Amino acid sequence: MNTIPFGIRLKELLIDYLVILAYLLLLLIVNLGIYFFILEGIPEYTEMQTQLIATFTSVIPIILLYSYLDYFKNGSVGKRVSGLKLIYKRRRFSSSLTRNIIKFLPWQLGHIGVIHGMYSNFSITAIVIMNSGILLGLILMFMGVFRKDKRHLGDLIAGTKVELP
């Protein structure tokens, strides 16, 4: 049974969302600087190049950042500000990495689907990929809200749980 009030978890999620938005804003500023001051314009990219840029500049750094914070700091910025702590069944970095890969997989599926859609006039494949991300995101969210222990799929696989210290 998890006794963390919903408001505290919401505060945690909002703060983590703001941390991610700050990173993405910084990434945008750096990219615009490169495009307009070094490359003198935005180059045309293939779909594969766009997929790789999105993956290696946004999703993977965020997964690695949150894995680092979970493992070395016992939780993300949002968890620490909200007074929460990540507890491990078996404390390993691979558990933290697994948890965060699963947590951010819906975001990556959204990227893949939207980018493929932009290059394919939103084919059925793009729509299926996007909807898979939405479905997985909803599953993770509903698990976190409605399970008695508030653990999502990443927590179950990684052997983690969030608690008040």
Secondary structure, DSSP 8 states (H G I E B T S, - for coil): -----HHHHHHHHHHHHHHHHHHHHHHHHHHHHIIIIISSS-----HHHHHHHHIIIIIHHHHHHHHHHHHHHSS-HHHHHHT-EEEESS--HHHHHHHHHHHHHHHHHHHHHHHHHHHHTS-HHHHHHHHHHHHHHHHHHHHHHHSTT---HHHHHHTEEEE--
